[in-house]
Amino acid sequence: MDDRLLLLGILRQSEMHGYQLYDFIERNLTACTNLKKPSAYFLLSKMEAEGLINVIETRSGNRPPRKVYRLTAEGERVFWQLLEENLSRYTPTVFPGDIGLAFLDQLPSEQAISLLQKRREAMQAHLEQLEAVPPHRGSASLLIHHQIHHLRSELAWLESLIAKGLNPAHPAAGEGSIWQQPESKA
């Protein structure tokens, strides 16, 4: 649903051919989508069949013809419906990087801290890249601000964990491991 909203929203701003559309996503919207080019073209074909977009072929000089995508009135209606659904819905965030945290207590504390420091350095470098992004117009700037806010929060949490000096599930922390079986009371 969100990929449809993304494509309809971009085409609502301007008609585009497929390459322009995907290039725009790659340059501006990778913070909120991992839509790949084949999936984008598949979705465009599907939305054309559903009457949400029109396709016209254009030719420039000796170049091969291009398909230019344009929003239809039905596409406009669906765009507003999907926008309202997206903005009012809460989507829990999944943190794939947390899988390693589930096994952090399997490592000696020094090694765990060293690995988390490498993660912190990578996060810091990404934050610096985001902070160097030139200002965007309109609400598109909210995507960058959200990423920066999230990264700062993640960095604060990670630095707090590192500052404790050991993984929180280490027996010295008094909490044990989630992988330990509870002792029987028999």
trRosetta pair geometry for C-beta under 8 A, 3 or more apart (Angstrom, degrees):
i j d omega theta_ij theta_ji phi_ij phi_ji
1 4 5.8 -56 -155 33 33 111
1 5 6.5 34 149 -18 66 104
1 82 6.1 -173 177 -138 91 107
1 85 7.0 -69 163 104 139 137
1 86 7.4 -174 127 -73 108 93
2 5 5.3 -48 -148 36 39 116
2 6 6.3 46 150 -25 66 101
2 33 7.3 -167 127 -99 110 103
2 82 7.8 162 -101 177 36 114
2 86 6.1 109 -106 -110 85 121
3 6 5.4 -47 -148 32 34 117
3 7 6.5 28 156 -13 66 104
3 33 6.8 117 -100 -142 75 127
3 35 5.2 133 -125 -96 109 126
3 39 7.1 -69 -158 141 157 115
3 40 7.6 -137 -175 -98 115 64
3 43 5.8 -118 130 -103 119 166
4 7 6.1 -57 -147 40 31 104
4 8 6.0 25 158 -13 66 112
4 43 6.5 -145 -85 -172 69 124
4 47 6.7 151 -135 -82 95 123
4 52 7.8 -18 -165 142 107 170
4 78 7.4 -65 150 144 122 121
4 82 6.1 -139 98 -111 102 162
5 8 6.0 -60 -141 44 26 107
5 9 5.8 28 160 -23 64 113
5 79 6.9 115 -136 -140 63 61
5 82 4.0 -156 -86 135 99 129
5 83 6.2 143 -146 -70 118 58
5 86 5.6 52 -108 -41 175 145
6 9 5.9 -61 -146 36 21 111
6 10 6.5 17 158 -16 61 106
6 25 7.2 61 162 -111 125 117
6 29 6.9 135 -151 159 120 155
6 32 7.8 174 -99 107 122 109
6 33 5.7 40 -98 -68 162 155
6 35 6.6 -162 83 -20 155 152
7 10 6.0 -54 -147 35 30 107
7 11 6.3 21 158 -10 65 110
7 21 7.1 36 -136 -176 84 131
7 40 6.8 155 -88 -149 123 86
7 43 6.1 173 -15 116 158 125
7 44 6.5 -148 -166 -80 149 78
7 47 6.9 -166 103 -9 137 161
7 53 8.0 -67 138 -48 111 145
8 11 5.9 -62 -145 45 30 105
8 12 6.1 41 152 -33 65 105
8 47 7.4 -159 -70 -149 93 152
8 52 6.6 -67 -97 164 114 122
8 53 7.6 -142 -104 -61 74 106
8 71 6.4 89 -155 -112 73 113
8 75 5.5 -166 -134 -179 107 96
8 78 6.4 -127 -117 95 163 98
8 79 4.2 -157 138 -91 127 97
8 82 6.9 107 49 45 142 142
9 12 5.5 -47 -147 24 30 118
9 13 7.2 31 152 -20 58 98
9 79 6.1 142 -72 -149 61 113
9 83 7.3 114 -84 -80 114 108
10 13 5.9 -55 -165 27 37 111
10 14 7.7 -50 162 48 65 73
10 16 7.0 -41 138 16 106 140
10 21 6.0 116 118 -142 142 87
10 24 6.1 138 -151 100 134 142
10 25 7.3 -63 -71 -64 158 87
11 14 7.3 -100 -149 74 34 38
11 15 6.5 33 -156 -109 82 45
11 16 6.5 -121 -104 23 72 94
11 21 7.3 -5 -68 -111 86 122
11 53 6.2 -24 151 -113 169 122
11 69 5.6 -75 -113 120 131 105
11 70 6.6 165 -177 -139 113 21
11 71 4.6 144 122 -50 107 94
11 75 7.2 -40 93 154 129 144
12 71 5.3 44 -86 -41 59 162
12 75 7.8 -161 -75 129 88 105
12 76 6.8 115 -114 -109 107 74
12 79 5.7 93 -62 -136 138 168
15 68 5.5 50 154 166 113 104
15 69 6.3 -173 -157 87 77 47
15 70 4.1 -17 -109 -92 119 83
15 71 7.6 -135 -86 4 77 71
16 20 4.1 -132 -168 90 109 120
16 21 4.5 140 104 -61 132 83
16 24 7.1 -65 -135 -7 168 137
16 68 6.8 -161 116 -150 15 74
16 69 6.1 -14 66 52 63 91
17 20 5.2 90 55 12 69 105
17 21 7.1 -136 97 -10 31 94
17 58 7.4 -105 -74 41 124 113
17 66 4.3 -16 -131 163 149 123
17 67 6.0 127 -141 78 85 49
17 68 4.9 -56 -75 -93 77 62
17 69 7.0 131 -114 4 28 79
18 21 5.6 -59 -148 35 30 113
18 22 6.3 18 162 -10 68 107
18 40 7.4 136 -157 118 92 112
18 41 6.1 31 -145 -97 136 93
18 44 6.7 -126 -104 16 99 172
18 66 7.6 -150 21 -167 85 92
18 67 6.1 41 -23 69 105 100
18 69 7.1 87 -67 -17 63 117
19 22 6.1 -60 -145 42 29 102
19 23 5.9 30 156 -20 66 111
19 66 7.7 -73 13 -140 107 123
20 23 5.7 -59 -144 40 27 112
20 24 6.3 32 155 -24 64 105
21 24 5.9 -55 -154 30 27 112
21 25 6.8 24 150 -16 61 104
21 40 6.9 175 115 167 116 134
21 44 7.8 109 88 -80 164 137
21 69 6.7 10 -53 40 145 131
22 25 5.5 -51 -151 35 38 112
22 26 6.3 38 152 -19 68 106
22 37 5.1 38 -139 -111 151 88
22 40 5.5 152 -90 77 100 163
23 26 5.6 -54 -145 38 32 112
23 27 6.2 23 159 -13 66 110
24 27 6.1 -62 -144 42 26 104
24 28 5.9 -25 174 24 64 118
24 29 7.4 34 131 2 72 112
25 28 6.9 -86 -132 55 17 80
25 29 4.8 -60 -148 53 60 115
25 30 7.2 99 153 -61 71 67
25 33 6.6 -58 -165 76 113 130
25 35 6.3 -62 177 69 153 115
25 40 7.2 -156 13 -95 160 147
26 29 7.9 -5 -19 47 13 75
26 30 6.4 32 -145 -53 39 112
28 136 7.4 112 -148 -119 106 135
28 140 6.8 -29 179 -166 119 132
29 32 5.6 -60 -174 48 81 95
29 33 5.5 15 137 28 104 109
29 143 7.1 -80 -124 -154 62 169
30 33 6.8 -89 -124 65 32 66
30 34 7.3 58 -154 -95 74 53
31 143 5.1 128 81 165 132 107
31 144 6.9 169 -12 -84 171 50
31 146 7.8 134 148 74 129 100
31 147 4.9 -77 -154 -62 132 139
32 143 5.6 -86 -32 -135 122 118
35 39 5.6 -132 -162 88 74 120
35 40 5.4 86 154 -66 114 94
35 43 8.0 -51 -153 9 124 146
36 39 4.8 86 59 13 79 107
36 40 7.0 -143 96 -11 37 89
37 40 5.5 -54 -145 33 32 113
37 41 6.5 27 159 -15 66 103
38 41 5.9 -55 -148 38 33 107
38 42 6.2 36 153 -21 66 107
39 42 5.5 -52 -145 37 33 115
39 43 6.2 32 155 -18 66 107
40 43 5.8 -57 -148 39 28 109
40 44 6.3 32 152 -22 64 105
41 44 5.5 -49 -145 33 33 114
41 45 6.5 35 155 -19 64 102
42 45 5.9 -56 -155 34 30 110
42 46 6.4 28 149 -18 64 108
43 46 5.5 -54 -146 38 35 113
43 47 6.1 31 156 -17 68 106
44 47 5.9 -56 -144 39 29 107
44 48 6.3 35 153 -24 63 104
44 53 6.8 -54 -157 62 74 151
44 55 7.9 93 159 -81 105 120
44 69 6.0 -85 -152 -96 120 147
45 48 5.6 -52 -150 32 31 114
45 49 6.6 31 152 -18 64 104
46 49 5.7 -54 -152 35 33 111
46 50 6.4 24 151 -13 65 110
47 50 5.5 -57 -144 43 36 110
47 52 4.1 -69 -174 61 92 121
47 53 5.0 49 121 11 109 107
47 75 7.0 67 174 -107 115 110
48 51 7.8 46 177 -67 30 22
48 52 7.4 -84 -69 52 24 73
48 53 5.4 -57 -84 74 65 90
48 54 7.3 94 -131 -122 87 17
48 55 5.4 -6 -120 -20 136 116
48 69 7.7 -104 -74 -124 105 98
50 74 7.8 -144 133 122 82 133
51 72 5.9 -76 163 64 69 162
51 74 5.1 34 119 56 100 151
51 75 7.7 -145 125 -43 56 83
52 71 7.4 -42 158 -143 69 66
52 72 6.0 -168 -179 38 20 105
52 74 5.7 -103 -101 104 52 96
52 75 3.7 102 -178 -91 68 87
52 78 5.6 -48 -122 37 117 146
53 69 5.1 0 172 -168 137 96
53 70 6.3 145 -165 71 81 38
53 71 5.9 -50 -108 -102 77 37
53 72 6.1 -162 -101 -9 19 90
53 75 5.3 75 -64 -81 60 151
54 69 7.5 149 77 -155 46 48
54 70 4.8 -21 60 64 95 97
54 71 7.9 -6 17 77 81 9
54 72 5.6 109 -30 -67 90 97
55 67 4.9 -14 -166 -167 113 106
55 68 7.0 146 -156 69 57 44
55 69 5.8 -23 -99 -97 75 63
55 70 7.7 173 -83 21 28 78
56 67 7.5 143 72 -154 30 56
56 68 5.2 -23 64 58 82 99
56 70 7.0 17 4 0 103 121
57 65 4.4 14 -178 172 113 128
57 66 6.8 151 -153 74 62 36
57 67 5.9 -37 -95 -94 68 56
57 68 7.4 159 -105 11 17 81
58 65 6.7 152 74 -157 30 76
58 66 5.3 -23 61 60 84 91
58 68 5.4 39 -5 -21 116 122
59 63 6.6 175 -163 75 67 79
59 64 7.6 -98 -123 150 89 22
59 65 4.7 -50 -77 -98 90 73
59 66 7.4 159 -85 13 41 73
60 63 5.1 10 70 38 79 126
60 66 7.6 4 3 4 98 118
63 66 7.5 1 125 -33 119 100
71 75 4.2 -143 -159 97 78 134
71 76 5.8 95 152 -59 122 76
71 79 7.2 -6 -145 -35 136 137
72 75 4.5 105 47 3 69 103
72 76 7.1 -121 99 -6 42 84
73 76 5.5 -46 -152 30 35 116
73 77 6.7 36 149 -19 63 101
74 77 5.6 -50 -151 34 36 112
74 78 6.3 33 152 -15 67 106
75 78 5.7 -55 -143 41 32 108
75 79 6.2 43 152 -29 65 102
76 79 5.6 -48 -150 27 30 117
76 80 7.0 26 155 -15 61 101
77 80 6.2 -57 -158 34 31 106
77 81 6.6 29 148 -17 65 109
78 81 5.4 -54 -147 39 37 114
78 82 6.1 33 156 -16 70 107
79 82 6.0 -62 -147 41 26 105
79 83 6.1 29 155 -23 64 109
80 83 5.6 -52 -143 34 31 114
80 84 6.5 30 158 -17 64 104
81 84 6.1 -59 -154 35 27 107
81 85 6.5 24 151 -16 64 109
82 85 5.6 -55 -146 39 34 112
82 86 6.0 35 156 -22 68 108
83 86 5.8 -55 -145 36 28 111
83 87 6.2 18 162 -12 65 111
84 87 6.2 -60 -141 41 27 104
84 88 6.2 8 166 -5 63 117
85 88 6.5 -74 -145 45 22 98
85 89 5.9 18 163 -24 64 120
86 89 6.1 -65 -141 32 22 109
95 98 4.1 68 102 -14 110 114
96 99 6.2 -19 -179 -11 54 110
97 100 6.5 -38 -180 24 57 107
97 101 7.6 59 131 -17 68 103
97 119 7.4 126 -174 -144 133 131
98 101 4.7 -45 -158 30 61 121
98 102 6.8 72 146 -30 74 89
99 102 5.8 -46 -164 19 38 115
99 103 7.6 9 148 3 63 103
100 103 6.1 -73 -160 48 41 96
100 104 6.8 73 142 -65 70 79
100 115 7.9 -125 161 140 139 136
101 104 5.2 -10 -152 -30 44 119
102 178 7.1 -66 -160 56 79 138
103 106 4.8 -22 175 9 84 124
103 107 7.8 79 132 -18 79 93
104 107 6.3 -63 -170 30 46 106
104 112 5.3 81 -168 -139 89 128
104 167 4.2 174 135 -134 114 142
104 168 7.8 49 90 32 138 72
104 169 6.6 123 78 32 97 112
105 167 5.3 -155 -80 105 61 139
105 169 3.8 -73 -64 92 132 114
105 170 5.9 -173 -127 -73 89 52
105 177 4.5 -171 108 -108 155 104
105 178 7.8 147 23 18 140 74
105 179 7.3 -168 75 19 122 110
106 179 7.9 32 -67 19 97 154
107 111 4.7 -118 176 87 115 113
107 112 4.4 143 90 -61 124 91
107 115 7.4 -21 153 11 173 137
107 167 7.2 105 62 -26 91 142
108 111 4.8 82 63 12 86 105
108 112 6.9 -158 90 -9 40 90
109 112 5.5 -58 -146 38 32 113
109 113 6.1 31 158 -19 68 106
109 165 6.9 29 171 146 132 65
109 166 3.9 -44 -129 -122 130 86
109 167 6.2 -146 -113 0 74 78
109 170 5.9 9 -77 -87 106 156
109 172 8.0 -32 -57 36 141 133
110 113 5.9 -55 -148 36 29 110
110 114 6.4 31 153 -21 63 107
111 114 5.6 -53 -147 35 32 114
111 115 6.4 30 155 -17 65 106
112 115 6.0 -58 -151 38 29 108
112 116 6.3 25 154 -16 65 109
112 166 7.3 68 68 -157 132 49
112 167 4.9 -56 150 -49 165 110
113 116 5.7 -58 -145 40 31 109
113 117 6.3 37 154 -25 65 104
113 162 5.8 106 -144 -142 86 82
113 165 7.0 -16 -86 -154 141 37
113 166 7.4 -59 -53 -94 110 34
114 117 5.7 -52 -151 31 29 113
114 118 6.9 32 150 -19 61 99
115 118 5.7 -49 -156 30 37 112
115 119 6.7 38 146 -18 65 101
116 119 5.3 -47 -151 34 40 115
116 120 6.3 46 148 -23 67 101
116 158 6.3 -173 -179 -169 104 100
116 161 6.6 -114 -171 103 155 115
116 162 5.3 -169 110 -82 127 101
117 120 5.4 -47 -147 33 36 115
117 121 6.5 40 151 -22 64 100
117 162 6.3 103 -72 -128 77 143
118 121 5.7 -50 -151 32 33 112
118 122 6.6 32 151 -17 64 104
119 122 5.8 -57 -153 37 33 110
119 123 6.3 31 151 -18 67 107
119 158 6.6 -130 103 -152 112 146
120 123 5.7 -56 -147 38 32 111
120 124 6.2 35 154 -22 66 106
120 155 6.6 96 -144 -136 84 80
120 158 5.3 -180 -88 125 95 133
120 159 6.6 99 -126 -73 136 74
120 162 6.8 -33 -43 -32 146 151
121 124 5.6 -53 -146 35 30 113
121 125 6.4 31 154 -20 63 104
122 125 5.8 -53 -150 34 31 111
122 126 6.5 30 152 -17 64 105
123 126 5.7 -56 -150 37 33 110
123 127 6.3 37 151 -22 66 105
123 151 6.1 173 -177 -159 96 97
123 154 6.2 -131 -153 107 146 117
123 155 5.5 -180 123 -83 131 90
123 158 6.9 125 29 29 159 158
124 127 5.5 -51 -148 34 32 115
124 128 6.5 33 153 -20 64 103
124 155 6.6 94 -77 -116 74 132
125 128 5.8 -53 -151 34 32 112
125 129 6.7 35 149 -21 63 102
126 129 5.6 -50 -152 32 36 114
126 130 6.5 33 152 -17 66 104
126 151 6.4 -147 100 -127 104 144
127 130 5.8 -56 -150 37 33 109
127 131 6.2 30 154 -18 67 108
127 148 6.7 96 -147 -133 81 69
127 151 4.5 180 -90 133 98 141
127 152 6.9 109 -132 -65 135 66
127 155 6.8 -15 -47 -44 152 141
128 131 5.7 -54 -143 39 31 111
128 132 6.4 29 156 -19 63 108
129 132 5.9 -64 -154 36 29 109
129 133 7.3 50 146 -44 61 88
130 133 5.7 -28 -163 -7 41 116
130 144 6.1 167 -171 -160 95 86
130 147 5.4 -142 -137 109 149 119
130 148 5.2 -171 124 -78 130 85
130 151 6.8 148 31 12 150 153
131 148 6.3 100 -75 -118 76 124
133 136 7.5 -12 142 -34 114 97
133 144 5.4 -135 78 -131 144 141
135 141 6.2 -5 -165 -107 72 126
136 140 4.2 -99 143 101 135 106
136 141 4.3 -178 63 -73 91 71
136 143 7.6 -1 46 44 158 101
136 144 6.3 145 6 -4 122 129
137 140 6.3 41 69 38 56 116
137 141 7.2 -173 68 -34 8 102
138 141 7.0 161 82 2 36 91
139 142 5.0 -18 -175 3 70 121
140 143 5.9 -33 -174 12 53 114
140 144 7.8 44 139 -7 67 97
141 144 5.7 -53 -162 38 51 109
141 145 6.1 49 144 -19 76 107
142 145 5.5 -56 -141 42 36 112
142 146 6.0 41 157 -25 69 105
143 146 5.9 -55 -149 33 25 111
143 147 6.6 23 153 -16 61 106
144 147 5.8 -55 -150 36 33 110
144 148 6.3 31 153 -18 67 107
145 148 5.7 -54 -146 38 32 111
145 149 6.1 33 155 -19 66 107
146 149 5.8 -54 -145 38 29 111
146 150 6.2 30 156 -19 64 109
147 150 5.8 -57 -146 38 28 111
147 151 6.2 26 157 -17 65 108
148 151 5.9 -56 -145 38 28 108
148 152 6.3 29 157 -19 64 106
149 152 5.9 -55 -148 35 28 110
149 153 6.5 27 154 -17 62 108
150 153 5.8 -59 -152 38 30 112
150 154 6.3 28 153 -18 66 107
151 154 5.5 -53 -143 38 33 111
151 155 6.1 36 156 -21 66 105
152 155 5.7 -52 -146 36 30 112
152 156 6.4 32 154 -20 63 104
153 156 5.8 -53 -149 34 31 111
153 157 6.5 28 153 -16 64 106
154 157 5.8 -56 -149 38 32 110
154 158 6.1 28 155 -16 67 109
155 158 5.8 -57 -142 41 30 108
155 159 6.0 29 159 -19 66 108
156 159 5.9 -54 -142 38 26 109
156 160 6.4 31 155 -22 61 106
157 160 5.7 -56 -153 33 29 114
157 161 6.6 29 150 -19 63 105
158 161 5.6 -52 -150 35 35 113
158 162 6.3 32 153 -16 67 105
159 162 5.6 -52 -144 39 34 110
159 163 6.1 39 154 -25 65 107
160 163 5.6 -53 -145 34 29 115
160 164 7.0 40 152 -29 59 97
161 164 5.9 -48 -162 18 33 114
161 167 7.8 13 -180 -124 104 51
161 168 6.9 -74 -137 -35 93 106
162 165 7.7 55 164 -67 42 32
164 168 6.7 29 104 -78 163 77
164 173 7.7 34 161 -106 129 120
166 170 4.6 -60 153 21 121 153
166 172 6.2 15 98 69 169 120
166 173 6.3 -159 95 -52 116 107
167 170 4.9 118 65 -34 79 97
167 173 7.4 -105 98 -16 51 143
168 173 5.4 176 -163 170 41 169
168 175 6.3 1 153 41 77 148
169 173 6.7 -47 -62 56 2 135
169 175 5.6 -91 -123 91 49 110
169 176 6.7 -35 -169 105 79 32
169 177 4.9 81 160 -105 119 57
169 178 6.5 -64 -130 -12 144 79
170 173 4.9 96 62 -3 77 103
171 174 7.5 57 176 -69 43 26
171 176 6.4 33 -103 -97 68 49
171 177 7.8 -41 -60 -28 75 87
176 180 5.3 -82 175 35 113 143
177 180 4.6 109 64 -17 89 97
